[in-house]
Every structure is written in structure tokens, then in C-alpha cells.
């Protein structure tokens, strides 16, 4: 008889990344890192980030604030939040209150003047740049609070086949995100010109 109602098989890379944190926590949440590891080990949760900044070691009663993002991105459903709250409730210290928050998806807009080598079809190069940016900002490749470095974006566009060089006008500097923010690709304006 086939099984029903189960969760999808865990991806091997996720298991490799998650297993050490789960073993450290021994399925009990004591430290803030334990709460994050347990949340990320809960089925349906792709990413979690502790929003607390209190580093006091002697706290007897406190709140743990967690931002969570579901598998595939988007906003966590009420059901996922309820399941995670119940999951963590069974594993927390009795004097801790847990609060779950939705992620904030922060768009990063790109405005660039891109010089293309002669002989390269402009629209083909545009498609390659857009694909590279989409991949760079894909949900599986970004994380909560990740800094988007200006130099990484210049190198990414400059490394696309057919690009001679690039002038990046936006962003103009590194973009530092807050703990509960996840970067996403915003509007893309590419002014393509022939290198000459």
C-alpha cells in the first residue's frame, strides 16, 4: 500500500547543510541558534532568521523573534506558521515565548549601461544578462540579511558572454539588508551599446 500525506523527500544539499545544526540542538531549543536550526528543519520552512539582537546570557524569560520563508519563497501560510509554532513549542525552554514573522522581500533594481562586443546580437546578450541576474537573485541562492555587493553585480554582468564592459548606475553601492529581509530582483533597465 503506497504512503500518503507525507512530505517531499529532503534535498541532499539541504540535508548536508542542516544536519550539523540539528545535531547541535539535539532537538531542544536553548540558544537562539537552536531556534533557527530547528525552524529550518521543520517541513515546509526553507529559511529562518532569528531577529533578536539581545546577547544577554542570563535571560530567564524572553521572546524569540523568527522570520521564516517557506519552500519556494513567498509568504508562509497560516498553516505553516501554526505547524512551526507547535513544533517549536514542544522544544523550547518553558520561559521563552516565540513570535513568527513573515519575510520582507526587498527589491534590488538594476540600472546599467552595457557595452557589447561587435558581432554579438544585442537582444541575445540582453537575454543572457537578464538570465544571469534572475539566477543571482533566485530564492535558493539568497538568504535573510544578505548584503548585495556592488562589485558582485558588476562582475556578474561583465562576465556575461558578449559584454565588453559595464557602467552600473543602480545600485551605486553595497546594499545591506536587515535580518528579516531577503533580496529579490527588482526592475531591470539595461541600456545596451556597441563597444567601439
C-alpha positions as CSV (number, residue, x, y, z in Angstrom):
1,X,0.0,0.0,0.0
2,X,1.6,3.4,-1.0
3,X,2.1,6.0,1.6
4,X,0.0,9.2,1.6
5,X,0.1,12.6,3.2
6,X,3.9,12.7,3.7
7,X,6.4,15.4,2.9
8,X,8.6,15.5,-0.2
9,X,12.0,14.0,0.2
10,X,14.6,16.3,1.6
11,X,17.1,17.6,-0.9
12,X,20.6,16.2,-0.3
13,X,22.2,19.6,-0.2
14,X,19.7,20.8,2.3
15,X,20.3,17.7,4.5
16,X,24.1,18.3,4.3
17,X,23.7,21.9,5.4
18,X,21.0,21.3,8.0
19,X,22.2,18.1,9.8
20,X,25.1,19.7,11.8
21,X,22.8,22.4,13.2
22,X,20.1,19.9,14.1
23,X,22.6,17.7,15.8
24,X,24.0,20.6,17.8
25,X,20.5,21.5,19.0
26,X,19.6,17.8,19.9
27,X,16.0,18.8,19.0
28,X,15.8,21.1,22.0
29,X,15.9,24.9,21.7
30,X,18.2,26.6,24.2
31,X,20.2,29.1,22.2
32,X,19.0,31.5,19.5
33,X,20.9,29.4,17.0
34,X,18.9,26.3,18.1
35,X,15.7,28.1,17.3
36,X,16.9,28.9,13.9
37,X,18.2,25.4,13.2
38,X,15.0,23.8,14.4
39,X,12.8,26.2,12.4
40,X,14.8,25.4,9.2
41,X,14.5,21.7,10.0
42,X,10.7,21.9,10.1
43,X,9.0,20.6,6.9
44,X,7.9,23.4,4.7
45,X,10.4,26.0,6.0
46,X,13.2,26.9,3.6
47,X,14.8,29.7,5.5
48,X,14.6,31.1,9.0
49,X,16.4,34.0,10.7
50,X,16.4,35.0,14.4
51,X,15.6,38.7,14.6
52,X,16.7,39.1,18.2
53,X,19.8,41.2,19.0
54,X,19.8,40.6,22.8
55,X,23.0,38.7,23.6
56,X,22.5,38.5,27.3
57,X,23.5,35.1,28.7
58,X,21.4,35.3,31.9
59,X,18.0,35.9,30.5
60,X,15.3,33.9,32.4
61,X,12.3,35.0,30.3
62,X,12.4,36.4,26.8
63,X,10.9,36.4,23.4
64,X,12.4,34.8,20.4
65,X,11.5,36.5,17.1
66,X,11.9,34.4,14.0
67,X,11.4,35.4,10.4
68,X,10.5,32.4,8.2
69,X,10.2,31.9,4.4
70,X,8.5,28.8,3.0
71,X,9.9,26.4,0.5
72,X,9.9,28.1,-2.9
73,X,9.7,31.6,-1.5
74,X,6.7,33.8,-1.0
75,X,4.8,34.3,2.3
76,X,4.4,31.5,4.8
77,X,0.8,30.2,5.1
78,X,-1.1,30.4,8.3
79,X,-1.0,26.6,8.4
80,X,2.8,26.5,8.1
81,X,3.2,29.2,10.9
82,X,0.8,27.2,13.1
83,X,2.7,23.9,12.5
84,X,6.0,25.6,13.1
85,X,4.8,27.3,16.3
86,X,3.6,23.9,17.6
87,X,6.9,22.2,16.5
88,X,8.9,24.8,18.4
89,X,6.6,24.9,21.4
90,X,7.4,21.3,22.2
91,X,11.2,22.0,22.0
92,X,11.6,25.4,23.7
93,X,12.5,26.4,27.2
94,X,9.3,27.0,29.2
95,X,10.1,30.7,29.9
96,X,10.5,31.5,26.2
97,X,7.8,33.0,24.0
98,X,8.2,32.5,20.3
99,X,6.9,35.0,17.7
100,X,7.0,34.2,14.0
101,X,7.2,36.9,11.3
102,X,6.8,37.0,7.5
103,X,9.9,37.7,5.4
104,X,10.3,41.1,3.9
105,X,11.3,40.8,0.2
106,X,13.4,43.8,-0.7
107,X,13.7,44.5,-4.4
108,X,17.1,45.4,-5.8
109,X,16.7,47.4,-9.0
110,X,19.4,47.3,-11.7
111,X,20.2,50.2,-14.0
112,X,23.2,49.7,-16.2
113,X,24.9,50.9,-19.4
114,X,26.3,47.8,-21.0
115,X,28.8,47.8,-23.9
116,X,28.5,44.8,-26.2
117,X,31.3,43.4,-28.5
118,X,30.8,43.9,-32.2
119,X,29.1,40.9,-33.9
120,X,27.1,39.9,-30.8
121,X,23.3,40.3,-31.3
122,X,22.2,42.8,-28.7
123,X,18.9,41.0,-27.7
124,X,20.8,37.7,-27.2
125,X,23.2,39.5,-24.8
126,X,20.2,41.2,-23.1
127,X,18.6,37.8,-22.5
128,X,21.9,36.4,-21.1
129,X,22.2,39.3,-18.7
130,X,18.6,39.0,-17.5
131,X,19.0,35.3,-17.0
132,X,22.2,35.8,-15.0
133,X,20.5,38.4,-12.8
134,X,17.5,36.1,-12.3
135,X,19.8,33.3,-11.3
136,X,21.8,35.5,-9.0
137,X,18.6,36.6,-7.1
138,X,16.8,33.2,-7.2
139,X,15.3,32.3,-3.9
140,X,17.6,29.3,-3.4
141,X,20.7,31.4,-3.8
142,X,19.8,34.3,-1.4
143,X,19.4,34.4,2.3
144,X,18.0,36.6,5.1
145,X,20.1,39.7,5.7
146,X,22.4,39.0,2.8
147,X,24.5,42.0,1.6
148,X,24.3,42.6,-2.1
149,X,27.8,43.8,-3.1
150,X,28.1,46.4,-5.9
151,X,31.2,44.6,-7.1
152,X,29.5,41.3,-7.4
153,X,26.8,42.8,-9.7
154,X,29.4,44.5,-11.9
155,X,31.4,41.2,-12.1
156,X,28.2,39.2,-12.9
157,X,27.2,41.5,-15.8
158,X,30.7,42.0,-17.0
159,X,31.2,38.2,-17.1
160,X,28.2,37.6,-19.4
161,X,29.3,36.3,-22.9
162,X,29.3,39.2,-25.3
163,X,29.8,42.0,-22.7
164,X,32.8,44.2,-23.2
165,X,32.3,46.3,-20.1
166,X,29.5,47.8,-17.9
167,X,28.7,51.0,-16.0
168,X,26.4,50.2,-13.2
169,X,24.3,53.2,-12.1
170,X,22.0,51.4,-9.7
171,X,22.7,50.2,-7.2
172,X,25.5,52.7,-6.6
173,X,26.9,50.9,-3.5
174,X,26.6,47.8,-1.5
175,X,23.1,47.1,-0.3
176,X,22.9,45.9,3.3
177,X,19.7,44.2,4.3
178,X,18.2,43.8,7.7
179,X,17.9,40.4,9.4
180,X,14.3,39.8,8.3
181,X,14.9,40.9,4.6
182,X,15.5,38.7,1.6
183,X,16.8,40.3,-1.6
184,X,14.8,39.9,-4.8
185,X,15.4,41.2,-8.3
186,X,13.6,44.5,-8.8
187,X,13.2,46.4,-12.1
188,X,16.0,45.9,-14.7
189,X,17.0,48.7,-17.1
190,X,19.8,47.8,-19.5
191,X,21.0,50.4,-21.9
192,X,22.9,48.3,-24.5
193,X,25.5,50.0,-26.6
194,X,28.2,48.8,-29.1
195,X,31.7,48.8,-27.8
196,X,33.9,50.6,-30.2
